[in-house]
């Protein structure tokens, strides 16, 4: 027994093993607090391995003279960051909080922020991939954590983060390129139920986001009148994703669709403030679990059925945003700055992602370039022939 106890000795300050019956226990003092636990092992070598695992999972000891940034935990950084988002009334707060609380906090929350290494973040990425999470999802989680670190570094005095670790964000090729031509739009519109048609028309014409359309109210719609030839929709500041107000002009099928929708609303649901609502017939025929005249939402099943019947399987509502931008810039020739004011894009770079060139557009460009090359060659040949005709005649040598 004395020999076994000697086996459990460690160097001073590194804790020590002791026996309880046949099982090795370990004790150590961290930050003035005693910690002890059973390794569950009777063999000292296995007990040492178990001890190393347990200690690695504990927060590292904080020196008595440690600076402020050396005592900050990851959870504290996250709390500060979420608090700032809440103060700014960020629309993405719920999604960010959910991702951080469900995935980041359980792994890194109790750790000192200064102790988290890039290797551990790579291990986190591998672990998330092992349970089937997509690279884009893991990128979002790590980018939220990076934002929390950046907030502690740049917007806290004194700084809670001195050195920013490397965050393994990988490149993801998941940009959708979907859009529809006018003929596709008309074919799909015929297949849409009456409740979906106004949504489809507005999305294709305006390029608005889903939430901007489903939250649209009649007080924001201005029909043509004696003093105003063209109607428009007004998105007030604070009701859009980037909080900037926008005005959307009536054109194409917008006025017809909204006039019909308003007539139904006035006759059947005069108290409904929303432009998009469930029609009685669609609720009854499609077993919609909402009251007729209620706010329009969760229409995925009806949408999928309509695009399938129109042989445009996989079309998403957001694809109409790309279609609208492309139509404005390429087909109508609207300047990019003006198109951005209608669609709500903040930067030219983001607008260009949506301004997709169709195969027809590429082929038309080929025709234009081919015509330019033929014209240039003809002009070059004509200029060359003119140069030759202007050359002086050769003078014959004397005596010939």
C-alpha positions as a LaTeX table, in Angstrom:
\begin{tabular}{lrrr}
\hline
Residue & $x$ (\AA) & $y$ (\AA) & $z$ (\AA) \\
\hline
Unk1 & 0.00 & 0.00 & 0.00 \\
Unk2 & 2.86 & 2.41 & 0.84 \\
Unk3 & 4.43 & 1.63 & $-2.53$ \\
Unk4 & 1.17 & 2.40 & $-4.32$ \\
Unk5 & 0.86 & 5.73 & $-2.51$ \\
Unk6 & 4.39 & 6.67 & $-3.63$ \\
Unk7 & 3.31 & 5.98 & $-7.20$ \\
Unk8 & 0.68 & 8.73 & $-6.85$ \\
Unk9 & 3.12 & 11.47 & $-5.91$ \\
Unk10 & 3.53 & 14.49 & $-8.23$ \\
Unk11 & 5.69 & 17.58 & $-8.22$ \\
Unk12 & 4.71 & 20.44 & $-5.92$ \\
Unk13 & 1.93 & 22.61 & $-7.32$ \\
Unk14 & 0.75 & 19.96 & $-9.78$ \\
Unk15 & $-1.75$ & 18.32 & $-7.47$ \\
Unk16 & $-1.59$ & 14.78 & $-6.11$ \\
Unk17 & $-3.22$ & 11.38 & $-6.31$ \\
Unk18 & $-4.58$ & 9.50 & $-3.33$ \\
Unk19 & $-6.34$ & 6.19 & $-2.86$ \\
Unk20 & $-9.88$ & 5.55 & $-1.73$ \\
Unk21 & $-10.15$ & 1.84 & $-1.50$ \\
Unk22 & $-8.68$ & 0.58 & $-4.77$ \\
Unk23 & $-9.55$ & 3.70 & $-6.82$ \\
Unk24 & $-7.21$ & 6.60 & $-7.50$ \\
Unk25 & $-8.50$ & 10.10 & $-6.75$ \\
Unk26 & $-6.83$ & 13.36 & $-7.67$ \\
Unk27 & $-6.81$ & 16.75 & $-5.92$ \\
Unk28 & $-5.42$ & 20.15 & $-6.88$ \\
Unk29 & $-5.91$ & 23.80 & $-5.90$ \\
Unk30 & $-7.02$ & 26.19 & $-8.65$ \\
Unk31 & $-7.46$ & 29.91 & $-7.99$ \\
Unk32 & $-7.48$ & 29.19 & $-4.26$ \\
Unk33 & $-10.27$ & 26.64 & $-4.60$ \\
Unk34 & $-9.61$ & 22.92 & $-3.89$ \\
Unk35 & $-10.73$ & 20.55 & $-6.64$ \\
Unk36 & $-10.88$ & 16.79 & $-6.22$ \\
Unk37 & $-12.35$ & 14.01 & $-8.31$ \\
Unk38 & $-12.27$ & 10.27 & $-8.80$ \\
Unk39 & $-10.43$ & 9.02 & $-11.88$ \\
Unk40 & $-12.41$ & 5.78 & $-11.72$ \\
Unk41 & $-9.19$ & 3.87 & $-12.32$ \\
Unk42 & $-7.28$ & 1.39 & $-10.21$ \\
Unk43 & $-4.15$ & 1.52 & $-12.38$ \\
Unk44 & $-2.00$ & 4.62 & $-11.78$ \\
Unk45 & $-1.03$ & 5.01 & $-15.46$ \\
Unk46 & $-4.67$ & 4.99 & $-16.52$ \\
Unk47 & $-5.49$ & 7.34 & $-13.64$ \\
Unk48 & $-2.86$ & 9.83 & $-14.84$ \\
Unk49 & $-4.32$ & 9.77 & $-18.35$ \\
Unk50 & $-7.82$ & 10.34 & $-16.99$ \\
Unk51 & $-6.51$ & 13.19 & $-14.81$ \\
Unk52 & $-4.96$ & 14.90 & $-17.84$ \\
Unk53 & $-8.27$ & 14.72 & $-19.72$ \\
Unk54 & $-10.22$ & 16.14 & $-16.79$ \\
Unk55 & $-7.78$ & 18.98 & $-16.19$ \\
Unk56 & $-7.75$ & 19.92 & $-19.87$ \\
Unk57 & $-11.51$ & 20.49 & $-19.67$ \\
Unk58 & $-11.21$ & 22.79 & $-16.64$ \\
Unk59 & $-10.68$ & 26.56 & $-17.01$ \\
Unk60 & $-7.01$ & 27.41 & $-16.86$ \\
Unk61 & $-5.69$ & 28.90 & $-13.64$ \\
Unk62 & $-5.62$ & 32.68 & $-13.61$ \\
Unk63 & $-2.46$ & 34.31 & $-12.16$ \\
Unk64 & $-3.07$ & 36.72 & $-9.30$ \\
Unk65 & $-1.49$ & 39.58 & $-11.28$ \\
Unk66 & $-3.34$ & 38.78 & $-14.51$ \\
Unk67 & $-4.54$ & 41.65 & $-16.73$ \\
Unk68 & $-8.25$ & 42.17 & $-17.36$ \\
Unk69 & $-8.20$ & 40.54 & $-20.78$ \\
Unk70 & $-6.62$ & 37.40 & $-19.30$ \\
Unk71 & $-9.61$ & 36.77 & $-17.02$ \\
Unk72 & $-12.41$ & 37.23 & $-19.58$ \\
Unk73 & $-14.36$ & 34.13 & $-20.58$ \\
Unk74 & $-15.83$ & 33.42 & $-23.99$ \\
Unk75 & $-19.33$ & 33.61 & $-22.48$ \\
Unk76 & $-18.61$ & 37.13 & $-21.26$ \\
Unk77 & $-17.58$ & 38.20 & $-24.77$ \\
Unk78 & $-20.73$ & 36.61 & $-26.19$ \\
Unk79 & $-22.95$ & 38.36 & $-23.62$ \\
Unk80 & $-21.39$ & 41.74 & $-24.46$ \\
Unk81 & $-21.83$ & 41.17 & $-28.19$ \\
Unk82 & $-25.45$ & 40.03 & $-27.90$ \\
Unk83 & $-26.18$ & 42.98 & $-25.63$ \\
Unk84 & $-24.84$ & 45.35 & $-28.29$ \\
Unk85 & $-26.96$ & 43.70 & $-30.98$ \\
Unk86 & $-30.01$ & 44.02 & $-28.76$ \\
Unk87 & $-29.32$ & 47.70 & $-28.15$ \\
Unk88 & $-29.06$ & 48.24 & $-31.92$ \\
Unk89 & $-32.28$ & 46.23 & $-32.42$ \\
Unk90 & $-30.50$ & 43.97 & $-34.90$ \\
Unk91 & $-32.97$ & 41.88 & $-36.89$ \\
Unk92 & $-30.54$ & 38.95 & $-36.87$ \\
Unk93 & $-30.29$ & 38.85 & $-33.04$ \\
Unk94 & $-32.52$ & 35.80 & $-32.61$ \\
Unk95 & $-30.62$ & 33.66 & $-35.13$ \\
Unk96 & $-27.22$ & 34.71 & $-33.77$ \\
Unk97 & $-28.22$ & 34.12 & $-30.15$ \\
Unk98 & $-29.66$ & 30.70 & $-31.00$ \\
Unk99 & $-26.50$ & 29.58 & $-32.83$ \\
Unk100 & $-24.15$ & 30.81 & $-30.09$ \\
Unk101 & $-26.17$ & 29.42 & $-27.18$ \\
Unk102 & $-26.81$ & 26.04 & $-28.77$ \\
Unk103 & $-23.37$ & 25.35 & $-30.24$ \\
Unk104 & $-20.58$ & 27.72 & $-29.19$ \\
Unk105 & $-21.27$ & 28.17 & $-25.46$ \\
Unk106 & $-21.33$ & 24.43 & $-24.60$ \\
Unk107 & $-17.85$ & 24.03 & $-26.13$ \\
Unk108 & $-16.05$ & 27.32 & $-25.39$ \\
Unk109 & $-18.31$ & 29.23 & $-23.00$ \\
Unk110 & $-16.44$ & 28.53 & $-19.74$ \\
Unk111 & $-13.02$ & 28.90 & $-21.31$ \\
Unk112 & $-10.84$ & 31.96 & $-20.89$ \\
Unk113 & $-11.09$ & 33.83 & $-24.18$ \\
Unk114 & $-7.32$ & 34.28 & $-24.34$ \\
Unk115 & $-6.76$ & 30.53 & $-24.04$ \\
Unk116 & $-8.81$ & 29.42 & $-27.05$ \\
Unk117 & $-6.54$ & 28.40 & $-29.91$ \\
Unk118 & $-7.10$ & 28.13 & $-33.64$ \\
Unk119 & $-6.39$ & 24.39 & $-33.42$ \\
Unk120 & $-9.33$ & 24.03 & $-31.05$ \\
Unk121 & $-11.54$ & 25.90 & $-33.50$ \\
Unk122 & $-10.44$ & 23.54 & $-36.26$ \\
Unk123 & $-11.36$ & 20.66 & $-33.96$ \\
Unk124 & $-14.76$ & 22.33 & $-33.49$ \\
Unk125 & $-15.24$ & 22.51 & $-37.25$ \\
Unk126 & $-14.33$ & 18.83 & $-37.66$ \\
Unk127 & $-16.71$ & 17.83 & $-34.86$ \\
Unk128 & $-19.59$ & 19.80 & $-36.41$ \\
Unk129 & $-18.87$ & 18.29 & $-39.83$ \\
Unk130 & $-18.90$ & 14.82 & $-38.26$ \\
Unk131 & $-22.53$ & 15.31 & $-37.15$ \\
Unk132 & $-23.58$ & 16.41 & $-40.62$ \\
Unk133 & $-23.50$ & 20.21 & $-40.41$ \\
Unk134 & $-22.85$ & 22.09 & $-43.66$ \\
Unk135 & $-19.75$ & 24.25 & $-44.12$ \\
Unk136 & $-21.92$ & 27.36 & $-44.51$ \\
Unk137 & $-23.62$ & 26.65 & $-41.15$ \\
Unk138 & $-20.28$ & 26.16 & $-39.37$ \\
Unk139 & $-18.94$ & 29.33 & $-41.02$ \\
Unk140 & $-21.86$ & 31.28 & $-39.57$ \\
Unk141 & $-21.26$ & 29.92 & $-36.07$ \\
Unk142 & $-17.55$ & 30.75 & $-36.14$ \\
Unk143 & $-18.17$ & 34.17 & $-37.67$ \\
Unk144 & $-20.57$ & 35.01 & $-34.82$ \\
Unk145 & $-17.87$ & 34.02 & $-32.33$ \\
Unk146 & $-15.33$ & 36.10 & $-34.26$ \\
Unk147 & $-17.68$ & 39.10 & $-34.07$ \\
Unk148 & $-17.86$ & 38.67 & $-30.30$ \\
Unk149 & $-14.05$ & 38.69 & $-30.10$ \\
Unk150 & $-13.86$ & 41.74 & $-32.37$ \\
Unk151 & $-16.40$ & 43.57 & $-30.21$ \\
Unk152 & $-14.26$ & 42.88 & $-27.13$ \\
Unk153 & $-11.16$ & 44.11 & $-28.96$ \\
Unk154 & $-12.45$ & 47.24 & $-30.72$ \\
Unk155 & $-15.45$ & 48.44 & $-28.74$ \\
Unk156 & $-14.52$ & 47.75 & $-25.11$ \\
Unk157 & $-12.40$ & 50.01 & $-22.90$ \\
Unk158 & $-10.20$ & 48.62 & $-21.49$ \\
Unk159 & $-9.91$ & 45.98 & $-24.19$ \\
Unk160 & $-11.18$ & 42.55 & $-23.26$ \\
Unk161 & $-9.36$ & 40.96 & $-26.21$ \\
Unk162 & $-5.76$ & 41.82 & $-27.07$ \\
Unk163 & $-4.99$ & 39.23 & $-29.73$ \\
Unk164 & $-7.53$ & 37.86 & $-32.19$ \\
Unk165 & $-7.12$ & 34.15 & $-32.93$ \\
Unk166 & $-7.43$ & 32.79 & $-36.45$ \\
Unk167 & $-10.92$ & 31.56 & $-37.23$ \\
Unk168 & $-11.02$ & 28.72 & $-39.80$ \\
Unk169 & $-13.69$ & 30.06 & $-42.16$ \\
Unk170 & $-13.71$ & 28.02 & $-45.37$ \\
Unk171 & $-14.82$ & 29.08 & $-48.83$ \\
Unk172 & $-18.31$ & 27.88 & $-49.69$ \\
Unk173 & $-19.69$ & 27.83 & $-53.22$ \\
Unk174 & $-23.40$ & 28.02 & $-52.43$ \\
Unk175 & $-24.46$ & 31.14 & $-54.35$ \\
Unk176 & $-27.72$ & 30.46 & $-56.14$ \\
Unk177 & $-27.96$ & 31.58 & $-59.76$ \\
Unk178 & $-31.70$ & 31.03 & $-60.30$ \\
Unk179 & $-33.93$ & 33.45 & $-62.19$ \\
Unk180 & $-36.83$ & 33.21 & $-64.62$ \\
Unk181 & $-37.64$ & 34.74 & $-67.99$ \\
Unk182 & $-40.92$ & 36.55 & $-68.69$ \\
Unk183 & $-42.43$ & 33.46 & $-70.36$ \\
Unk184 & $-41.66$ & 31.40 & $-67.22$ \\
Unk185 & $-43.22$ & 34.08 & $-65.03$ \\
Unk186 & $-46.48$ & 33.98 & $-67.00$ \\
Unk187 & $-46.59$ & 30.16 & $-66.97$ \\
Unk188 & $-46.04$ & 29.95 & $-63.20$ \\
Unk189 & $-48.52$ & 32.76 & $-62.47$ \\
Unk190 & $-51.29$ & 30.70 & $-64.07$ \\
Unk191 & $-50.56$ & 27.81 & $-61.70$ \\
Unk192 & $-50.51$ & 29.90 & $-58.52$ \\
Unk193 & $-53.58$ & 29.90 & $-56.27$ \\
Unk194 & $-55.39$ & 33.23 & $-55.77$ \\
Unk195 & $-53.70$ & 33.86 & $-52.41$ \\
Unk196 & $-50.23$ & 33.43 & $-53.94$ \\
Unk197 & $-50.70$ & 35.44 & $-57.12$ \\
Unk198 & $-50.26$ & 38.95 & $-55.60$ \\
Unk199 & $-47.13$ & 37.79 & $-53.79$ \\
Unk200 & $-45.70$ & 36.29 & $-56.98$ \\
Unk201 & $-46.45$ & 39.43 & $-59.02$ \\
Unk202 & $-44.94$ & 41.80 & $-56.43$ \\
Unk203 & $-41.81$ & 39.68 & $-55.96$ \\
Unk204 & $-41.15$ & 39.36 & $-59.69$ \\
Unk205 & $-41.68$ & 43.07 & $-60.39$ \\
Unk206 & $-40.11$ & 44.73 & $-57.35$ \\
Unk207 & $-37.33$ & 42.41 & $-56.17$ \\
Unk208 & $-38.47$ & 42.85 & $-52.56$ \\
Unk209 & $-37.54$ & 40.40 & $-49.85$ \\
Unk210 & $-40.12$ & 37.96 & $-48.48$ \\
Unk211 & $-40.60$ & 39.73 & $-45.14$ \\
Unk212 & $-40.97$ & 43.11 & $-46.84$ \\
Unk213 & $-43.87$ & 41.72 & $-48.87$ \\
Unk214 & $-45.63$ & 39.61 & $-46.21$ \\
Unk215 & $-45.57$ & 42.59 & $-43.80$ \\
Unk216 & $-46.83$ & 45.06 & $-46.41$ \\
Unk217 & $-49.98$ & 46.93 & $-45.35$ \\
Unk218 & $-52.60$ & 48.81 & $-47.36$ \\
Unk219 & $-51.51$ & 52.10 & $-45.77$ \\
Unk220 & $-48.27$ & 51.72 & $-47.76$ \\
Unk221 & $-50.02$ & 51.31 & $-51.14$ \\
Unk222 & $-50.84$ & 54.43 & $-53.16$ \\
Unk223 & $-52.99$ & 53.85 & $-56.25$ \\
Unk224 & $-53.01$ & 56.25 & $-59.23$ \\
Unk225 & $-55.39$ & 59.20 & $-58.94$ \\
Unk226 & $-56.26$ & 62.45 & $-60.65$ \\
Unk227 & $-52.95$ & 64.06 & $-59.67$ \\
Unk228 & $-50.73$ & 60.97 & $-59.85$ \\
Unk229 & $-50.57$ & 58.98 & $-63.07$ \\
Unk230 & $-48.57$ & 56.07 & $-61.64$ \\
Unk231 & $-49.14$ & 54.35 & $-58.31$ \\
Unk232 & $-46.40$ & 53.25 & $-55.95$ \\
Unk233 & $-45.67$ & 51.25 & $-52.80$ \\
Unk234 & $-43.90$ & 52.95 & $-49.92$ \\
Unk235 & $-41.62$ & 50.96 & $-47.62$ \\
Unk236 & $-41.07$ & 53.17 & $-44.59$ \\
Unk237 & $-37.67$ & 53.42 & $-42.84$ \\
Unk238 & $-37.32$ & 50.66 & $-40.25$ \\
Unk239 & $-39.56$ & 48.19 & $-42.12$ \\
Unk240 & $-36.83$ & 46.89 & $-44.45$ \\
Unk241 & $-33.81$ & 44.68 & $-43.81$ \\
Unk242 & $-31.35$ & 47.58 & $-43.93$ \\
Unk243 & $-33.85$ & 50.01 & $-42.32$ \\
Unk244 & $-33.75$ & 52.36 & $-45.32$ \\
Unk245 & $-37.08$ & 53.46 & $-46.79$ \\
Unk246 & $-37.87$ & 52.77 & $-50.46$ \\
Unk247 & $-40.55$ & 53.60 & $-53.03$ \\
Unk248 & $-41.59$ & 50.93 & $-55.55$ \\
Unk249 & $-43.35$ & 52.10 & $-58.74$ \\
Unk250 & $-46.38$ & 50.35 & $-60.20$ \\
Unk251 & $-45.68$ & 48.74 & $-63.57$ \\
Unk252 & $-46.57$ & 45.60 & $-65.46$ \\
Unk253 & $-49.14$ & 43.52 & $-63.54$ \\
Unk254 & $-48.82$ & 45.27 & $-60.16$ \\
Unk255 & $-51.80$ & 47.62 & $-60.41$ \\
Unk256 & $-54.12$ & 44.93 & $-61.76$ \\
Unk257 & $-53.12$ & 42.43 & $-59.06$ \\
Unk258 & $-53.44$ & 44.91 & $-56.19$ \\
Unk259 & $-56.74$ & 46.33 & $-57.43$ \\
Unk260 & $-58.25$ & 42.83 & $-57.48$ \\
Unk261 & $-56.75$ & 42.02 & $-54.08$ \\
Unk262 & $-58.14$ & 45.20 & $-52.52$ \\
Unk263 & $-61.63$ & 44.51 & $-53.88$ \\
Unk264 & $-61.60$ & 41.09 & $-52.17$ \\
Unk265 & $-60.28$ & 42.58 & $-48.96$ \\
Unk266 & $-62.89$ & 45.38 & $-48.88$ \\
Unk267 & $-65.74$ & 42.93 & $-49.56$ \\
Unk268 & $-64.75$ & 40.04 & $-47.26$ \\
Unk269 & $-62.10$ & 41.20 & $-44.76$ \\
Unk270 & $-62.40$ & 44.98 & $-44.29$ \\
Unk271 & $-60.45$ & 44.87 & $-41.01$ \\
Unk272 & $-57.42$ & 43.10 & $-42.53$ \\
Unk273 & $-54.51$ & 45.61 & $-42.67$ \\
Unk274 & $-52.23$ & 43.35 & $-44.73$ \\
Unk275 & $-51.96$ & 43.40 & $-48.52$ \\
Unk276 & $-51.28$ & 39.66 & $-48.63$ \\
Unk277 & $-53.82$ & 37.44 & $-46.87$ \\
Unk278 & $-55.38$ & 34.00 & $-47.20$ \\
Unk279 & $-58.38$ & 33.77 & $-49.50$ \\
Unk280 & $-61.36$ & 31.74 & $-48.31$ \\
Unk281 & $-61.29$ & 29.32 & $-51.21$ \\
Unk282 & $-57.59$ & 28.49 & $-50.77$ \\
Unk283 & $-58.04$ & 27.88 & $-47.04$ \\
Unk284 & $-60.90$ & 25.44 & $-47.63$ \\
Unk285 & $-59.47$ & 23.60 & $-50.63$ \\
Unk286 & $-55.90$ & 23.25 & $-49.35$ \\
Unk287 & $-56.51$ & 22.61 & $-45.64$ \\
Unk288 & $-54.61$ & 25.75 & $-44.62$ \\
Unk289 & $-54.49$ & 25.91 & $-40.82$ \\
Unk290 & $-55.21$ & 29.62 & $-40.71$ \\
Unk291 & $-58.33$ & 31.72 & $-40.83$ \\
Unk292 & $-59.40$ & 33.32 & $-44.14$ \\
Unk293 & $-58.25$ & 36.94 & $-44.18$ \\
Unk294 & $-55.31$ & 36.26 & $-41.86$ \\
Unk295 & $-51.73$ & 37.35 & $-42.54$ \\
Unk296 & $-50.03$ & 35.41 & $-45.29$ \\
Unk297 & $-47.31$ & 32.97 & $-44.18$ \\
Unk298 & $-46.06$ & 29.38 & $-44.49$ \\
Unk299 & $-47.05$ & 28.87 & $-48.11$ \\
Unk300 & $-44.24$ & 26.44 & $-49.03$ \\
Unk301 & $-46.50$ & 23.53 & $-49.96$ \\
Unk302 & $-48.72$ & 25.55 & $-52.28$ \\
Unk303 & $-45.68$ & 27.26 & $-53.81$ \\
Unk304 & $-43.92$ & 23.94 & $-54.47$ \\
Unk305 & $-47.03$ & 22.53 & $-56.14$ \\
Unk306 & $-47.43$ & 25.55 & $-58.43$ \\
Unk307 & $-43.82$ & 25.63 & $-59.66$ \\
Unk308 & $-43.87$ & 21.87 & $-60.16$ \\
Unk309 & $-46.98$ & 22.08 & $-62.34$ \\
Unk310 & $-45.29$ & 24.86 & $-64.33$ \\
Unk311 & $-42.24$ & 22.60 & $-64.78$ \\
Unk312 & $-39.96$ & 24.98 & $-62.91$ \\
Unk313 & $-39.17$ & 22.69 & $-59.99$ \\
Unk314 & $-36.91$ & 24.18 & $-57.32$ \\
Unk315 & $-37.77$ & 27.83 & $-57.96$ \\
Unk316 & $-37.60$ & 29.85 & $-54.74$ \\
Unk317 & $-39.21$ & 33.14 & $-53.90$ \\
Unk318 & $-35.77$ & 34.73 & $-53.57$ \\
Unk319 & $-35.02$ & 33.77 & $-57.19$ \\
Unk320 & $-37.60$ & 36.39 & $-58.20$ \\
Unk321 & $-35.41$ & 39.01 & $-56.53$ \\
Unk322 & $-32.63$ & 38.09 & $-58.96$ \\
Unk323 & $-35.09$ & 38.13 & $-61.83$ \\
Unk324 & $-36.32$ & 41.63 & $-60.96$ \\
Unk325 & $-32.81$ & 43.07 & $-60.70$ \\
Unk326 & $-31.78$ & 41.46 & $-63.98$ \\
Unk327 & $-34.86$ & 42.81 & $-65.73$ \\
Unk328 & $-34.28$ & 46.33 & $-64.43$ \\
Unk329 & $-30.63$ & 46.55 & $-65.42$ \\
Unk330 & $-30.32$ & 44.37 & $-68.51$ \\
Unk331 & $-33.74$ & 44.47 & $-70.14$ \\
Unk332 & $-34.94$ & 47.97 & $-69.17$ \\
Unk333 & $-31.56$ & 49.71 & $-68.99$ \\
Unk334 & $-32.28$ & 51.28 & $-65.59$ \\
Unk335 & $-29.05$ & 52.69 & $-64.03$ \\
Unk336 & $-27.66$ & 50.53 & $-61.23$ \\
Unk337 & $-28.07$ & 53.31 & $-58.66$ \\
Unk338 & $-31.78$ & 53.57 & $-59.42$ \\
Unk339 & $-32.24$ & 49.78 & $-59.44$ \\
Unk340 & $-30.61$ & 49.64 & $-56.00$ \\
Unk341 & $-33.14$ & 52.16 & $-54.67$ \\
Unk342 & $-35.97$ & 49.89 & $-55.80$ \\
Unk343 & $-34.53$ & 46.48 & $-54.82$ \\
Unk344 & $-32.90$ & 47.64 & $-51.57$ \\
Unk345 & $-29.33$ & 46.51 & $-52.31$ \\
Unk346 & $-26.76$ & 48.52 & $-50.36$ \\
Unk347 & $-23.67$ & 47.91 & $-52.52$ \\
Unk348 & $-22.89$ & 47.54 & $-56.22$ \\
Unk349 & $-21.04$ & 44.29 & $-55.45$ \\
Unk350 & $-24.18$ & 42.70 & $-54.02$ \\
Unk351 & $-26.29$ & 44.02 & $-56.89$ \\
Unk352 & $-23.92$ & 42.43 & $-59.40$ \\
Unk353 & $-24.43$ & 39.04 & $-57.75$ \\
Unk354 & $-28.12$ & 39.35 & $-58.56$ \\
Unk355 & $-27.68$ & 40.89 & $-62.02$ \\
Unk356 & $-27.23$ & 37.50 & $-63.71$ \\
Unk357 & $-26.62$ & 37.26 & $-67.44$ \\
Unk358 & $-28.81$ & 34.65 & $-69.15$ \\
Unk359 & $-27.64$ & 32.34 & $-71.95$ \\
Unk360 & $-29.67$ & 34.44 & $-74.38$ \\
Unk361 & $-27.87$ & 37.54 & $-73.15$ \\
Unk362 & $-24.49$ & 35.87 & $-73.64$ \\
Unk363 & $-25.42$ & 34.75 & $-77.16$ \\
Unk364 & $-26.75$ & 38.22 & $-78.00$ \\
Unk365 & $-23.45$ & 39.66 & $-76.80$ \\
Unk366 & $-21.68$ & 37.18 & $-79.08$ \\
Unk367 & $-23.76$ & 38.43 & $-82.03$ \\
Unk368 & $-22.86$ & 42.03 & $-81.21$ \\
Unk369 & $-19.15$ & 41.23 & $-80.90$ \\
Unk370 & $-19.21$ & 39.20 & $-84.11$ \\
Unk371 & $-20.87$ & 42.10 & $-85.95$ \\
Unk372 & $-18.27$ & 44.50 & $-84.50$ \\
Unk373 & $-15.39$ & 42.28 & $-85.64$ \\
Unk374 & $-16.79$ & 41.95 & $-89.20$ \\
Unk375 & $-17.35$ & 45.69 & $-89.39$ \\
Unk376 & $-13.83$ & 46.39 & $-88.10$ \\
Unk377 & $-12.29$ & 44.01 & $-90.62$ \\
Unk378 & $-14.18$ & 45.62 & $-93.48$ \\
Unk379 & $-13.06$ & 49.06 & $-92.39$ \\
Unk380 & $-9.48$ & 47.85 & $-92.03$ \\
Unk381 & $-9.54$ & 46.23 & $-95.49$ \\
Unk382 & $-11.03$ & 49.39 & $-97.01$ \\
Unk383 & $-8.38$ & 51.55 & $-95.39$ \\
Unk384 & $-5.62$ & 49.21 & $-96.57$ \\
Unk385 & $-6.92$ & 49.27 & $-100.16$ \\
Unk386 & $-7.04$ & 53.07 & $-100.07$ \\
Unk387 & $-3.41$ & 53.20 & $-98.92$ \\
Unk388 & $-2.29$ & 51.05 & $-101.85$ \\
Unk389 & $-4.16$ & 53.18 & $-104.39$ \\
Unk390 & $-2.46$ & 56.31 & $-103.09$ \\
Unk391 & 1.06 & 54.92 & $-103.58$ \\
Unk392 & 3.17 & 56.74 & $-106.18$ \\
Unk393 & 3.74 & 54.85 & $-109.50$ \\
Unk394 & 7.20 & 53.31 & $-109.90$ \\
Unk395 & 9.51 & 55.35 & $-112.23$ \\
Unk396 & 11.23 & 53.24 & $-114.93$ \\
Unk397 & 15.03 & 53.24 & $-114.94$ \\
Unk398 & 16.81 & 55.34 & $-117.62$ \\
Unk399 & 17.91 & 53.61 & $-120.78$ \\
Unk400 & 15.22 & 50.99 & $-120.62$ \\
\hline
\end{tabular}
